[in-house]
């Protein structure tokens, strides 16, 4: 189990661990004032640090819509 986020229930004052976050496909996005959602930065960040070896974001296309080259691939371009 990988905890990607947790929701704090204000009524019961309990935390609920979540294996998904707001960026996961199929997640219903409905605001609930009884819960506060806290997401781990590593699973919602879309930035590259260093050479990108530890990239955990969700972006896989360029601004113009071209599919990104895999980090472990040297084709079509060398790093």
MDAnalysis code that builds the backbone (N, CA, C; Angstrom):
import MDAnalysis as mda
import numpy as np

u = mda.Universe.empty(237, n_residues=79, atom_resindex=np.repeat(np.arange(79), 3), trajectory=True)
u.add_TopologyAttr("name", ["N", "CA", "C"] * 79)
u.add_TopologyAttr("resid", np.arange(1, 80))
u.add_TopologyAttr("resname", ["UNK", "UNK", "UNK", "UNK", "UNK", "UNK", "UNK", "UNK", "UNK", "UNK", "UNK", "UNK", "UNK", "UNK", "UNK", "UNK", "UNK", "UNK", "UNK", "UNK", "UNK", "UNK", "UNK", "UNK", "UNK", "UNK", "UNK", "UNK", "UNK", "UNK", "UNK", "UNK", "UNK", "UNK", "UNK", "UNK", "UNK", "UNK", "UNK", "UNK", "UNK", "UNK", "UNK", "UNK", "UNK", "UNK", "UNK", "UNK", "UNK", "UNK", "UNK", "UNK", "UNK", "UNK", "UNK", "UNK", "UNK", "UNK", "UNK", "UNK", "UNK", "UNK", "UNK", "UNK", "UNK", "UNK", "UNK", "UNK", "UNK", "UNK", "UNK", "UNK", "UNK", "UNK", "UNK", "UNK", "UNK", "UNK", "UNK"])
u.atoms.positions = np.array([
    [0.842, -1.185, 0.000],
    [0.000, 0.000, 0.000],
    [0.879, 1.237, 0.000],
    [0.665, 2.114, -0.956],
    [1.403, 3.384, -1.013],
    [0.416, 4.503, -0.698],
    [0.659, 5.213, 0.364],
    [-0.214, 6.328, 0.745],
    [0.140, 7.530, -0.113],
    [-0.776, 7.950, -0.976],
    [-0.551, 9.098, -1.841],
    [-1.212, 10.367, -1.293],
    [-2.185, 10.179, -0.413],
    [-2.895, 11.319, 0.176],
    [-3.614, 10.819, 1.426],
    [-4.117, 11.755, 2.208],
    [-4.994, 11.355, 3.299],
    [-6.055, 12.421, 3.496],
    [-7.195, 11.971, 3.960],
    [-8.318, 12.866, 4.219],
    [-8.535, 12.930, 5.717],
    [-8.676, 14.140, 6.220],
    [-8.941, 14.336, 7.638],
    [-10.432, 14.586, 7.820],
    [-11.073, 13.723, 8.585],
    [-12.502, 13.846, 8.875],
    [-12.647, 14.739, 10.098],
    [-13.195, 15.925, 9.892],
    [-13.314, 16.894, 10.991],
    [-14.317, 16.458, 12.057],
    [-15.324, 15.694, 11.674],
    [-16.347, 15.260, 12.625],
    [-15.774, 14.233, 13.602],
    [-15.137, 13.198, 13.066],
    [-14.598, 12.140, 13.918],
    [-13.160, 12.406, 14.353],
    [-12.560, 13.445, 13.758],
    [-11.166, 13.814, 14.049],
    [-10.222, 12.635, 13.773],
    [-10.423, 12.009, 12.611],
    [-9.596, 10.870, 12.203],
    [-9.070, 11.095, 10.796],
    [-7.916, 10.490, 10.525],
    [-7.315, 10.529, 9.198],
    [-7.607, 9.220, 8.467],
    [-7.845, 9.322, 7.173],
    [-8.069, 8.160, 6.322],
    [-7.012, 8.172, 5.235],
    [-6.152, 7.155, 5.215],
    [-5.102, 7.052, 4.205],
    [-5.720, 6.695, 2.868],
    [-5.170, 7.270, 1.800],
    [-5.681, 7.025, 0.452],
    [-4.555, 6.549, -0.458],
    [-4.824, 5.563, -1.290],
    [-3.826, 5.067, -2.232],
    [-3.896, 5.824, -3.555],
    [-4.755, 6.837, -3.634],
    [-4.928, 7.645, -4.834],
    [-4.868, 9.113, -4.439],
    [-4.862, 9.998, -5.429],
    [-4.912, 11.431, -5.153],
    [-5.862, 12.091, -6.150],
    [-5.921, 13.396, -6.145],
    [-6.873, 14.109, -7.001],
    [-6.537, 14.008, -8.483],
    [-5.317, 13.567, -8.829],
    [-4.919, 13.454, -10.228],
    [-5.105, 12.041, -10.785],
    [-5.497, 11.085, -9.954],
    [-5.674, 9.699, -10.382],
    [-6.896, 9.592, -11.293],
    [-6.745, 8.853, -12.402],
    [-7.863, 8.653, -13.335],
    [-9.039, 8.005, -12.632],
    [-10.241, 8.504, -12.912],
    [-11.455, 7.918, -12.362],
    [-11.861, 8.447, -10.999],
    [-11.073, 9.326, -10.417],
    [-11.412, 9.859, -9.102],
    [-12.547, 10.874, -9.238],
    [-13.573, 10.699, -8.418],
    [-14.688, 11.637, -8.408],
    [-14.272, 12.861, -7.623],
    [-14.362, 14.019, -8.240],
    [-13.914, 15.255, -7.592],
    [-15.121, 16.041, -7.106],
    [-15.452, 15.814, -5.856],
    [-16.585, 16.492, -5.236],
    [-16.105, 17.068, -3.916],
    [-16.316, 18.350, -3.715],
    [-15.868, 18.977, -2.478],
    [-16.779, 18.564, -1.330],
    [-16.157, 18.237, -0.214],
    [-16.903, 17.845, 0.979],
    [-16.350, 18.655, 2.141],
    [-17.189, 19.482, 2.721],
    [-16.725, 20.387, 3.785],
    [-16.435, 19.666, 5.104],
    [-16.773, 18.381, 5.185],
    [-16.478, 17.617, 6.399],
    [-15.071, 17.037, 6.368],
    [-14.426, 17.068, 5.181],
    [-13.099, 16.480, 5.021],
    [-12.113, 17.503, 4.486],
    [-10.875, 17.406, 4.944],
    [-9.764, 18.151, 4.366],
    [-8.868, 17.132, 3.680],
    [-8.504, 17.383, 2.422],
    [-7.644, 16.468, 1.682],
    [-6.213, 16.987, 1.707],
    [-5.294, 16.125, 2.079],
    [-3.863, 16.446, 2.087],
    [-3.186, 15.476, 1.139],
    [-2.461, 16.015, 0.154],
    [-1.816, 15.169, -0.837],
    [-0.300, 15.264, -0.720],
    [0.357, 14.118, -0.863],
    [1.808, 14.107, -0.808],
    [2.360, 14.786, -2.062],
    [3.265, 15.711, -1.867],
    [3.785, 16.505, -2.979],
    [4.389, 15.668, -4.094],
    [5.056, 14.562, -3.748],
    [5.690, 13.735, -4.774],
    [4.695, 13.177, -5.779],
    [3.416, 13.079, -5.426],
    [2.429, 12.481, -6.311],
    [1.554, 13.504, -7.027],
    [1.713, 14.774, -6.731],
    [0.935, 15.802, -7.431],
    [1.830, 16.814, -8.128],
    [3.113, 16.734, -7.908],
    [4.034, 17.688, -8.517],
    [4.281, 17.295, -9.967],
    [4.400, 18.260, -10.824],
    [4.686, 18.049, -12.236],
    [5.912, 18.855, -12.627],
    [6.993, 18.656, -11.924],
    [8.207, 19.389, -12.245],
    [9.368, 18.410, -12.353],
    [10.399, 18.849, -13.029],
    [11.577, 18.017, -13.209],
    [12.674, 18.553, -12.306],
    [13.263, 17.672, -11.519],
    [14.371, 18.046, -10.648],
    [15.609, 17.360, -11.188],
    [16.662, 18.120, -11.424],
    [17.888, 17.544, -11.975],
    [17.658, 17.032, -13.381],
    [18.063, 15.789, -13.639],
    [17.905, 15.198, -14.968],
    [16.577, 14.458, -15.123],
    [15.745, 14.505, -14.117],
    [14.427, 13.901, -14.204],
    [14.355, 12.434, -13.821],
    [15.432, 11.868, -13.309],
    [15.451, 10.450, -12.969],
    [14.412, 10.105, -11.899],
    [14.071, 11.038, -11.031],
    [13.107, 10.793, -9.965],
    [11.751, 11.435, -10.239],
    [11.472, 11.753, -11.488],
    [10.214, 12.410, -11.845],
    [9.026, 11.517, -11.504],
    [8.055, 12.047, -10.773],
    [6.864, 11.288, -10.397],
    [5.595, 12.007, -10.809],
    [5.716, 12.954, -11.718],
    [4.553, 13.732, -12.133],
    [3.660, 12.983, -13.096],
    [2.704, 13.694, -13.658],
    [1.716, 13.071, -14.533],
    [1.802, 13.567, -15.971],
    [2.697, 14.475, -16.269],
    [2.809, 15.026, -17.618],
    [3.574, 14.052, -18.507],
    [2.998, 13.685, -19.637],
    [3.676, 12.776, -20.563],
    [3.609, 13.264, -22.008],
    [3.159, 14.500, -22.202],
    [3.143, 15.110, -23.526],
    [3.717, 16.517, -23.426],
    [4.249, 17.001, -24.550],
    [4.792, 18.353, -24.591],
    [3.655, 19.364, -24.654],
    [3.987, 20.639, -24.563],
    [2.968, 21.684, -24.653],
    [2.224, 21.625, -25.979],
    [2.902, 21.139, -27.031],
    [2.260, 21.048, -28.346],
    [1.561, 19.702, -28.580],
    [1.545, 18.810, -27.562],
    [0.818, 17.560, -27.650],
    [1.611, 16.362, -28.135],
    [2.929, 16.487, -28.269],
    [3.767, 15.374, -28.709],
    [4.099, 14.494, -27.513],
    [3.972, 13.160, -27.695],
    [4.282, 12.200, -26.631],
    [5.739, 12.357, -26.196],
    [5.992, 12.393, -24.909],
    [7.353, 12.541, -24.383],
    [8.170, 11.270, -24.578],
    [9.451, 11.443, -24.734],
    [10.384, 10.328, -24.833],
    [10.596, 9.759, -23.437],
    [10.633, 8.432, -23.338],
    [10.866, 7.792, -22.044],
    [12.248, 8.155, -21.514],
    [12.370, 8.297, -20.191],
    [13.635, 8.695, -19.575],
    [14.745, 7.684, -19.861],
    [14.397, 6.420, -19.953],
    [15.408, 5.394, -20.162],
    [15.683, 5.113, -21.634],
    [15.109, 5.895, -22.538],
    [15.301, 5.701, -23.963],
    [16.275, 6.732, -24.540],
    [17.094, 6.293, -25.472],
    [18.004, 7.192, -26.180],
    [17.479, 7.457, -27.595],
    [16.263, 7.010, -27.877],
    [15.660, 7.168, -29.191],
    [14.381, 7.997, -29.040],
    [14.121, 8.999, -29.789],
    [14.865, 9.458, -30.958],
    [16.028, 10.405, -30.625],
    [16.155, 10.838, -29.370],
    [17.202, 11.785, -29.019],
    [18.068, 11.245, -27.886],
    [19.339, 11.566, -27.914],
    [20.203, 11.240, -26.784],
    [20.019, 12.288, -25.714],
    [20.264, 11.932, -24.482],
    [20.111, 12.867, -23.371],
    [21.340, 13.751, -23.271],
])
